[in-house]
Amino acid sequence: MKIYIFIITLFVNTFFCSCGEFTKLQKSTDYEYKYEAAKTYFAKGQYEKSITLLNELITILKGTDKGEESLYMLGMSYYNSKDYLTASQTFITY
């Protein structure tokens, strides 16, 4: 019984710590850090998190190489999340 409580406690703590990290990342003003984090989330297949970060970054990075890559990753994130309409609109912008 104690092992189950330990495992559940460990899972809950891990869940809340990871949520706190992403919240801090969203509030950060270090756009290079956000860009790298968005790339990491995209590579790991965590498309909802990458969408959240990339939506903020595309306006800041517009007209740069990173801006183009951000639009591409955003479109692919929408596509992989099965939001095909938004993905197509993003690719038209790209």
C-alpha positions as CSV (number, residue, x, y, z in Angstrom):
1,M,0.0,0.0,0.0
2,K,2.8,2.4,0.8
3,I,4.5,1.8,-2.5
4,Y,1.3,2.9,-4.3
5,I,1.1,6.1,-2.3
6,F,4.7,6.8,-3.1
7,I,4.2,6.2,-6.8
8,I,1.1,8.4,-6.9
9,T,2.9,11.2,-5.0
10,L,5.9,11.0,-7.3
11,F,3.7,11.2,-10.4
12,V,1.7,14.2,-9.0
13,N,4.9,16.1,-8.1
14,T,6.4,15.4,-11.5
15,F,3.3,16.7,-13.2
16,F,3.1,19.9,-11.3
17,C,6.8,20.6,-11.7
18,S,6.6,20.2,-15.4
19,C,3.6,22.5,-15.6
20,G,5.4,25.1,-13.6
21,E,8.4,25.0,-16.0
22,F,6.2,25.7,-19.0
23,T,4.4,28.5,-17.3
24,K,7.7,30.2,-16.5
25,L,8.8,29.7,-20.1
26,Q,5.6,31.4,-21.3
27,K,6.2,34.4,-19.1
28,S,9.9,34.7,-20.1
29,T,11.0,37.6,-22.2
30,D,14.0,35.7,-23.5
31,Y,12.8,35.0,-27.0
32,E,15.9,33.0,-28.0
33,Y,15.2,30.6,-25.1
34,K,11.5,30.4,-26.1
35,Y,12.6,29.6,-29.7
36,E,14.9,26.8,-28.6
37,A,12.2,25.4,-26.3
38,A,9.6,25.5,-29.1
39,K,12.1,23.6,-31.3
40,T,12.6,21.0,-28.6
41,Y,8.9,20.6,-28.0
42,F,8.3,20.2,-31.7
43,A,11.1,17.5,-32.0
44,K,9.6,15.6,-29.0
45,G,6.1,15.7,-30.6
46,Q,4.6,18.0,-27.9
47,Y,2.8,20.0,-30.5
48,E,0.4,21.9,-28.3
49,K,3.3,23.4,-26.3
50,S,5.2,24.2,-29.5
51,I,2.0,25.9,-30.9
52,T,1.7,28.0,-27.8
53,L,5.2,29.3,-28.0
54,L,5.4,29.6,-31.8
55,N,2.3,31.7,-32.0
56,E,4.0,34.3,-29.8
57,L,7.3,34.1,-31.6
58,I,6.2,34.4,-35.2
59,T,5.3,38.1,-34.9
60,I,8.7,38.8,-33.2
61,L,10.8,36.8,-35.6
62,K,8.9,37.9,-38.8
63,G,11.2,38.5,-41.7
64,T,14.1,36.5,-40.3
65,D,15.3,32.9,-41.0
66,K,14.1,31.9,-37.6
67,G,10.7,33.5,-38.5
68,E,10.4,31.3,-41.6
69,E,11.4,28.2,-39.6
70,S,8.9,29.1,-36.9
71,L,6.1,29.4,-39.4
72,Y,7.0,26.0,-40.8
73,M,7.2,24.3,-37.4
74,L,3.9,26.0,-36.5
75,G,2.2,24.7,-39.6
76,M,3.5,21.2,-39.0
77,S,2.5,21.3,-35.4
78,Y,-1.1,22.2,-36.4
79,Y,-1.0,19.4,-39.1
80,N,0.3,16.8,-36.6
81,S,-2.3,17.9,-34.1
82,K,-4.9,17.2,-36.9
83,D,-5.9,20.8,-37.2
84,Y,-5.7,20.8,-40.9
85,L,-7.5,24.0,-41.6
86,T,-5.3,26.1,-39.4
87,A,-2.2,24.2,-40.8
88,S,-3.2,25.1,-44.4
89,Q,-3.7,28.8,-43.4
90,T,-0.2,28.8,-41.8
91,F,1.4,27.3,-44.8
92,I,-0.3,29.9,-47.1
93,T,1.4,32.5,-44.9
94,Y,4.7,30.7,-45.1
